Amino acid sequence: LAAVRFAGAAGEPSPIVRIVAVRTGTVVREVDHTAPATAAALSTGGRLLATGGVDHVVRIWSATKGTLRHTLAGHVGQISAVAFSPRGVTVASASTDGIGRVWRVADGRLVSVLSGHTNYLVDVDYSPDGEQVVTGFGRGDQVADRADAADARREGGHFVKRSPLGHFL
Protein backbone atom coordinates (compact mmCIF):
# COMPACT_ATOMS: atom_id res chain seq x y z
CA LEU A 1 0.00 0.00 0.00
CA ALA A 2 1.12 3.54 -0.73
CA ALA A 3 0.08 7.03 0.29
CA VAL A 4 0.75 10.46 -1.18
CA ARG A 5 2.41 13.24 0.81
CA PHE A 6 3.45 16.77 0.00
CA ALA A 7 7.14 17.47 0.62
CA GLY A 8 6.83 20.93 2.19
CA ALA A 9 6.93 21.46 5.93
CA ALA A 10 3.56 21.69 7.62
CA GLY A 11 1.62 24.43 5.87
CA GLU A 12 4.45 25.20 3.43
CA PRO A 13 3.57 24.77 -0.25
CA SER A 14 5.89 22.58 -2.29
CA PRO A 15 5.90 21.32 -5.87
CA ILE A 16 7.33 17.98 -4.71
CA VAL A 17 4.83 15.16 -4.21
CA ARG A 18 6.02 11.93 -2.62
CA ILE A 19 4.60 8.43 -2.89
CA VAL A 20 5.29 6.75 0.44
CA ALA A 21 5.04 3.07 1.43
CA VAL A 22 2.42 2.93 4.18
CA ARG A 23 4.03 0.13 6.20
CA THR A 24 7.57 1.52 6.27
CA GLY A 25 7.18 5.24 5.63
CA THR A 26 9.84 4.94 2.93
CA VAL A 27 9.64 7.35 0.00
CA VAL A 28 9.03 5.17 -3.06
CA ARG A 29 8.92 7.92 -5.69
CA GLU A 30 9.00 11.71 -5.93
CA VAL A 31 7.57 13.87 -8.70
CA ASP A 32 7.94 17.59 -9.27
CA HIS A 33 4.65 19.25 -10.19
CA THR A 34 6.77 22.40 -11.01
CA ALA A 35 4.42 24.68 -9.05
CA PRO A 36 3.19 24.26 -5.48
CA ALA A 37 1.00 21.13 -5.42
CA THR A 38 -2.40 21.39 -3.75
CA ALA A 39 -3.96 18.02 -4.64
CA ALA A 40 -2.82 14.47 -5.32
CA ALA A 41 -4.34 11.02 -5.73
CA LEU A 42 -3.18 7.52 -6.58
CA SER A 43 -5.19 5.30 -8.90
CA THR A 44 -6.58 2.01 -7.65
CA GLY A 45 -3.60 -0.33 -7.67
CA GLY A 46 -1.18 2.60 -7.38
CA ARG A 47 0.10 2.60 -10.97
CA LEU A 48 -0.85 6.20 -11.72
CA LEU A 49 -0.56 9.45 -9.79
CA ALA A 50 -2.50 12.66 -10.45
CA THR A 51 -1.27 15.98 -9.07
CA GLY A 52 -2.86 19.42 -9.19
CA GLY A 53 -1.51 22.77 -8.18
CA VAL A 54 -1.65 26.51 -7.97
CA ASP A 55 -0.69 26.59 -11.66
CA HIS A 56 -4.27 25.51 -12.57
CA VAL A 57 -3.18 22.25 -14.21
CA VAL A 58 -3.50 18.55 -13.46
CA ARG A 59 -0.61 16.26 -14.25
CA ILE A 60 -0.86 12.49 -14.67
CA TRP A 61 2.27 10.50 -13.84
CA SER A 62 3.42 6.91 -13.95
CA ALA A 63 3.66 6.24 -10.23
CA THR A 64 6.05 3.35 -10.80
CA LYS A 65 8.52 5.26 -13.01
CA GLY A 66 7.84 8.87 -12.01
CA THR A 67 7.44 9.92 -15.64
CA LEU A 68 4.94 12.54 -16.75
CA ARG A 69 2.21 11.14 -19.00
CA HIS A 70 -0.13 14.12 -19.49
CA THR A 71 -0.55 17.76 -18.52
CA LEU A 72 -4.22 18.69 -18.41
CA ALA A 73 -5.00 22.38 -18.78
CA GLY A 74 -8.33 24.20 -18.73
CA HIS A 75 -9.00 25.37 -15.19
CA VAL A 76 -8.57 29.05 -14.32
CA GLY A 77 -8.23 28.50 -10.57
CA GLN A 78 -5.98 26.37 -8.42
CA ILE A 79 -6.72 22.67 -8.30
CA SER A 80 -8.30 21.73 -4.97
CA ALA A 81 -8.84 17.99 -5.49
CA VAL A 82 -8.26 15.14 -7.94
CA ALA A 83 -9.66 11.61 -8.00
CA PHE A 84 -9.32 8.60 -10.26
CA SER A 85 -12.33 6.55 -11.29
CA PRO A 86 -12.33 3.10 -9.67
CA ARG A 87 -11.00 1.45 -12.85
CA GLY A 88 -8.55 4.29 -13.61
CA VAL A 89 -10.15 5.14 -16.96
CA THR A 90 -10.81 8.79 -16.06
CA VAL A 91 -9.55 11.34 -13.57
CA ALA A 92 -11.74 14.13 -12.17
CA SER A 93 -10.50 17.51 -10.96
CA ALA A 94 -12.08 20.18 -8.78
CA SER A 95 -10.93 23.78 -8.79
CA THR A 96 -11.36 27.08 -7.04
CA ASP A 97 -12.77 28.31 -10.37
CA GLY A 98 -16.00 26.48 -9.45
CA ILE A 99 -15.63 23.97 -12.27
CA GLY A 100 -15.13 20.23 -12.16
CA ARG A 101 -13.57 18.47 -15.12
CA VAL A 102 -13.33 14.82 -16.13
CA TRP A 103 -10.40 13.71 -18.28
CA ARG A 104 -9.63 10.44 -20.05
CA VAL A 105 -6.42 8.99 -18.59
CA ALA A 106 -5.26 7.18 -21.74
CA ASP A 107 -4.86 10.33 -23.86
CA GLY A 108 -5.56 13.29 -21.53
CA ARG A 109 -8.66 14.30 -23.49
CA LEU A 110 -11.34 16.33 -21.71
CA VAL A 111 -14.48 14.20 -21.40
CA SER A 112 -16.83 16.40 -19.38
CA VAL A 113 -17.11 19.83 -17.76
CA LEU A 114 -19.09 20.00 -14.51
CA SER A 115 -20.32 23.59 -14.40
CA GLY A 116 -23.15 25.50 -12.75
CA HIS A 117 -21.64 25.50 -9.27
CA THR A 118 -22.24 28.68 -7.28
CA ASN A 119 -19.04 28.49 -5.28
CA TYR A 120 -15.47 27.21 -5.44
CA LEU A 121 -15.00 23.44 -5.29
CA VAL A 122 -13.06 21.76 -2.49
CA ASP A 123 -13.45 18.07 -3.31
CA VAL A 124 -14.29 15.58 -6.02
CA ASP A 125 -14.85 11.82 -5.99
CA TYR A 126 -16.50 8.99 -7.90
CA SER A 127 -19.34 6.71 -6.94
CA PRO A 128 -18.17 3.15 -6.19
CA ASP A 129 -19.20 1.98 -9.69
CA GLY A 130 -17.40 4.93 -11.33
CA GLU A 131 -20.53 6.07 -13.16
CA GLN A 132 -21.07 9.31 -11.23
CA VAL A 133 -18.88 12.17 -10.06
CA VAL A 134 -19.55 14.06 -6.83
CA THR A 135 -18.20 17.56 -6.22
CA GLY A 136 -18.01 19.30 -2.84
CA PHE A 137 -18.57 23.03 -2.49
CA GLY A 138 -16.58 25.49 -0.41
CA ARG A 139 -19.29 26.55 2.02
CA GLY A 140 -21.40 24.52 4.40
CA ASP A 141 -24.61 26.01 2.96
CA GLN A 142 -23.84 24.49 -0.46
CA VAL A 143 -22.60 21.01 0.20
CA ALA A 144 -22.52 18.93 -2.96
CA ASP A 145 -23.47 18.78 -6.59
CA ARG A 146 -24.19 15.23 -7.60
CA ALA A 147 -25.80 13.19 -10.32
CA ASP A 148 -27.38 10.86 -7.74
CA ALA A 149 -28.54 12.01 -4.31
CA ALA A 150 -27.47 8.67 -2.84
CA ASP A 151 -23.79 9.38 -3.52
CA ALA A 152 -23.43 12.26 -1.10
CA ARG A 153 -25.47 13.84 1.63
CA ARG A 154 -25.33 16.68 4.10
CA GLU A 155 -24.13 15.82 7.59
CA GLY A 156 -23.83 18.74 9.96
CA GLY A 157 -22.89 21.13 7.15
CA HIS A 158 -20.08 18.90 5.85
CA PHE A 159 -19.69 16.97 2.64
CA VAL A 160 -19.96 13.21 3.23
CA LYS A 161 -18.35 10.65 0.90
CA ARG A 162 -19.08 7.03 0.28
CA SER A 163 -16.43 4.40 0.89
CA PRO A 164 -15.58 1.93 -1.93
CA LEU A 165 -18.08 -0.43 -0.29
CA GLY A 166 -20.85 2.18 -0.61
CA HIS A 167 -21.04 3.22 3.06
CA PHE A 168 -21.00 6.87 4.07
CA LEU A 169 -17.81 8.11 5.78
Disulfide bonds with the S-S distance in Angstrom:
none
